[in-house]
Structures are given as structure tokens and as C-alpha cells.
Amino acid sequence: MDVLLLANNSPGLQVAEYLRAQGERIVGLGIHAPEKQRLTQEIIAAAGVSPDRIFEGPALRKASTVEMIRAWKPEIIVGAFWGYILKPDVIEIPPAGCINMHPGYLPYNRGMNPNVWPIVERTPAGVTIHYVDPGIDTGDIIARREVPVLPTDTGGTLYDRTLVEIVDLFKEIWPSIRNGTAPRVPQEGHLATHHRAADVDGLDHLDLDAPTTARDVLNRIRARTYDDRTYAYFEEDGRRIYVSVALSESRERSHH
């Protein structure tokens, strides 16, 4: 099958490798702009496409890029951790449609940071493979899998688990997508939640004097805790103090 692959990060790399192993032909490759790239050189090597068939996401705004893609005649477009919205002029190109890998349990947590909101809002977490339509993560569902939110989860650990599950789900469902037998289930719109990138900013500032519960404060902190960075903070004496959590079922503490 001739595939236009739009890829970034570990899932993008693993999907590129998987598609080639299955005998699919990647006829073109979309990559993120330099400031957003993750594992891009590895993805380029795995996709096996020539440099003249590689473009960066912002170029999709140009009519010339759309015409170039049209000339490649992809049968399907696969978005693997793709961070750019596809316009109708791109969506309509492949006869088998466009599919997207979303690291959230649609219709819950459409949009950005779907690893954060299940902890804060206690909505289901998971991964979804769905068709792309002109909306944001609103297309028909092919397959989805719930990922339980553990009491010890942070935003970082939940994110890491969804990376594993979404690739596994893609490999499981790809044969049915390829042969045209994949299900197509409309989303339950009345259950939908949606978040923009800026929405997490409201979580990060902790007002120490605001009435709340220990659960809500803890959830906000753990949702914004990652191995390499923390985002939650409070302000005291004109200083910004960042807060993270270490969660464990053991009473023992590690010493560094």
C-alpha cells in the first residue's frame, strides 16, 4: 500500500519501521518543524524516502505542497504523533482516507495534553486510532484502548505508557485498515472534552490560599510532573517555587 507518513517521536519511528516491514511503500514523509522534532533523523532513515519527498509540517499551508502530495498518489495518509491540523484539501487526497494516532481515549480529551486531563478531571485515559475529518480529533473511531490511571501515575508516567499502547494498537489494527475491513464508529459527541495547549497554564499556578481539596491539589501537581521537568508552582515573597511529587506504594525512599 502506498502511504504518506506524517511522523514524529518514538511512535512515528516505530510506525515507519513497521510499515516498511509489512511491505508498504512510504511515498512521502512529513516531519515536524525543527523546534518540535523528536527522533526525526531516525524516522527519515526508517522511512527510506528520498529528500525531495520530505516536507515540514508548516509547508502544508502551501498549495504547492498539497499538489506535490497529490502527485505522489498516496492510497492512505497515516499520522503518527503528527502535530499539525490537516485541511480538507489534504484529507480528500487518499482514496482510503487519513488516519491519526491520538494518545487519548476519544471522545474524551480531544486536542492537547491528553495525558494530563485524565489525572486532573478523572476522565478515561487511553489511545485511539481514528479517521481524520476537518475537526480536531473528531473523526470516526477505528479502534481505541483504555489505559488505567494508576494512583502512582504522574503526567510523565501516563504519557510513557500511552506511547507503548498506541503503537501496539496500531500494529493490531493495521491489517484491517489495509484490507478495507476496519470498523468506522462515530464518536459519542455528548461525552467529548477538548483542551487547547494553553489550558494547562491554568493548572500550573497553585494558589496556596484558595479553597480546594488535597486530592485536587495533588492531582494538579502529579499531572504536571515529569522525569526531566516540573511545571506546577506557587509564589512566595516574589519568588516562583516549583513543585513535583514522587509517588510510590513503598514507604522506603531512595537516596541519591
C-alpha positions in Angstrom: 0.0 0.0 0.0 1.3 3.5 -0.9 1.4 5.5 2.4 2.1 9.2 3.0 3.5 9.1 6.6 3.4 12.1 8.9 5.6 11.2 11.8 7.3 12.4 14.9 8.8 10.9 18.1 9.0 7.3 19.1 5.6 6.2 17.8 6.4 7.8 14.4 9.7 5.9 14.3 8.1 2.6 15.2 5.3 3.0 12.7 7.8 3.8 9.9 9.7 0.7 10.8 6.6 -1.4 11.0 5.1 -0.2 7.7 8.3 -1.0 5.8 8.5 -4.4 7.5 5.0 -5.1 6.3 5.9 -4.3 2.7 4.2 -1.0 2.5 5.7 1.8 0.4 6.2 5.1 2.0 5.8 7.5 -0.9 6.3 10.7 1.1 7.2 11.8 4.6 6.0 14.8 6.7 8.2 15.8 9.6 7.8 18.4 12.3 9.5 21.9 12.2 13.0 21.8 13.7 11.9 23.1 17.2 9.4 20.3 17.5 11.3 17.4 16.1 11.9 14.2 18.0 13.9 11.3 16.5 13.4 12.8 13.1 16.7 11.6 11.5 15.9 8.1 12.7 12.4 8.4 11.1 13.9 9.6 7.8 16.2 6.6 7.7 13.5 4.2 8.6 11.0 5.6 6.0 13.5 5.2 3.2 12.3 8.1 1.2 14.4 10.5 -1.0 15.0 14.0 0.3 12.7 15.5 -2.4 9.8 13.6 -0.8 10.2 15.1 2.7 8.5 18.2 3.9 8.0 20.0 7.2 4.5 20.4 8.7 4.1 24.2 8.2 4.6 23.6 4.4 1.1 22.0 4.3 -0.3 25.6 4.2 1.2 26.0 0.7 -0.9 24.9 -2.3 2.4 23.7 -4.0 2.9 21.2 -1.2 -0.6 19.9 -1.5 -0.2 19.5 -5.2 3.1 17.7 -4.7 1.4 15.2 -2.3 -1.4 14.7 -4.8 1.2 13.8 -7.5 2.6 11.1 -5.2 -0.8 9.4 -5.2 -0.8 8.0 -1.7 -3.6 5.5 -1.0 -3.7 6.4 2.6 -2.2 9.1 4.9 -1.0 7.9 8.4 -0.5 10.5 11.1 1.8 9.0 13.8 2.1 11.6 16.6 1.6 14.4 14.0 1.2 17.8 15.5 -0.4 19.8 12.6 -4.0 20.1 11.6 -4.8 18.6 8.1 -7.0 20.8 5.9 -9.8 19.3 3.7 -7.6 19.7 0.6 -5.2 17.2 2.1 -7.7 14.9 3.7 -9.5 14.3 0.4 -6.4 13.1 -1.5 -6.0 9.5 -0.5 -8.9 7.1 -1.5 -8.5 5.1 1.7 -8.7 8.2 3.8 -6.4 9.7 6.5 -5.9 8.1 9.9 -4.5 9.5 13.1 -2.9 8.1 16.2 -4.3 10.0 19.2 -2.8 9.4 22.7 -6.2 9.8 24.4 -9.4 7.8 24.8 -11.7 9.6 22.3 -14.1 11.3 22.5 -12.5 12.3 25.9 -9.6 14.7 25.8 -9.5 15.8 22.2 -6.8 18.2 21.4 -3.7 18.8 23.5 -2.1 17.1 26.6 -4.5 14.1 26.8 -2.1 12.6 29.4 -2.8 15.5 31.8 -6.5 15.8 31.9 -7.4 12.2 32.9 -5.5 12.8 36.1 -7.0 16.3 36.8 -10.5 15.7 35.6 -10.7 12.0 36.2 -11.8 11.2 32.6 -10.8 8.0 30.9 -7.2 7.8 29.6 -6.2 5.7 26.7 -5.2 5.6 23.0 -7.3 5.9 19.8 -6.8 5.2 16.1 -9.3 7.2 14.1 -10.1 8.7 10.7 -9.3 12.3 10.2 -12.1 14.8 9.4 -12.0 18.6 9.3 -12.4 18.8 13.1 -9.8 18.3 15.8 -9.8 14.6 16.8 -13.5 14.3 15.9 -13.3 11.6 13.2 -14.8 8.1 13.3 -13.0 5.7 15.6 -11.3 2.6 14.2 -10.0 1.3 17.5 -9.3 2.5 21.0 -7.9 1.1 24.2 -8.3 2.4 27.7 -5.1 2.9 29.8 -5.9 2.8 33.5 -4.7 5.8 35.5 -2.8 4.4 38.5 -2.7 6.2 41.9 1.1 6.4 41.3 0.9 7.9 37.9 2.3 11.3 37.0 1.7 13.1 33.7 5.1 11.7 32.7 4.4 8.0 33.5 1.0 8.1 32.0 2.4 9.6 28.8 5.1 6.9 28.6 2.5 4.2 28.9 0.4 5.6 26.2 3.4 5.7 23.8 3.7 2.0 24.2 0.0 1.2 23.9 -0.7 3.4 20.9 2.0 1.6 18.8 0.7 -1.8 19.9 -2.8 -0.8 18.9 -1.7 0.5 15.5 0.0 -2.8 14.7 -3.0 -4.8 15.9 -5.5 -2.8 13.7 -3.3 -2.1 10.6 -4.2 -5.3 8.7 -7.9 -4.4 8.8 -7.1 -0.9 7.7 -5.0 -2.2 4.8 -7.7 -4.6 3.5 -10.5 -2.2 4.0 -12.4 -4.0 6.8 -11.6 -1.6 9.6 -14.6 -0.5 11.6 -15.7 3.1 11.5 -17.6 4.1 14.6 -18.9 7.7 15.1 -17.7 9.4 18.3 -20.2 9.9 21.1 -20.1 13.7 20.9 -22.1 14.2 24.1 -19.1 12.7 26.1 -16.5 14.8 24.4 -14.0 17.0 26.2 -11.5 19.2 24.4 -8.4 21.1 25.5 -6.1 23.6 23.9 -2.3 23.8 24.6 -2.8 26.9 26.7 -5.3 25.3 29.0 -2.5 23.7 31.1 -1.3 27.1 32.1 -4.2 27.4 34.4 -3.2 24.2 36.2 0.4 25.2 36.9 -0.1 28.2 39.3 -1.1 26.9 42.7 -2.8 29.5 44.9 -1.9 28.4 48.4 -4.8 30.3 49.9 -7.5 29.1 47.6 -10.2 26.8 49.0 -9.7 23.3 47.5 -9.2 19.7 48.5 -5.9 17.8 49.0 -7.0 15.4 46.1 -7.3 18.3 43.6 -4.0 19.8 44.6 -2.2 16.5 44.4 -3.7 15.7 41.1 -2.7 19.0 39.6 0.9 18.6 40.8 1.2 15.0 39.7 -0.4 15.7 36.3 2.4 18.3 35.7 5.3 16.2 37.0 7.8 14.6 34.5 11.1 13.0 34.9 13.0 15.8 33.3 10.8 18.8 34.3 8.1 20.0 36.5 5.6 22.7 35.8 3.4 23.3 38.9 4.5 26.2 41.1 3.4 28.6 43.8 4.6 32.1 44.5 6.1 33.3 47.8 7.9 36.6 48.6 8.0 37.4 44.9 9.7 34.1 44.0 8.3 31.2 42.0 8.7 27.8 43.7 8.3 24.7 41.6 6.6 21.6 43.0 6.7 18.0 41.9 5.8 14.7 43.5 7.4 11.2 43.9 4.7 8.6 44.2 5.3 5.0 45.4 3.5 2.2 47.2 6.6 1.7 49.3 7.5 3.6 52.4 11.2 3.4 51.5 12.8 6.4 50.0 15.7 6.3 47.5 18.8 8.3 48.3 20.9 10.0 45.6 
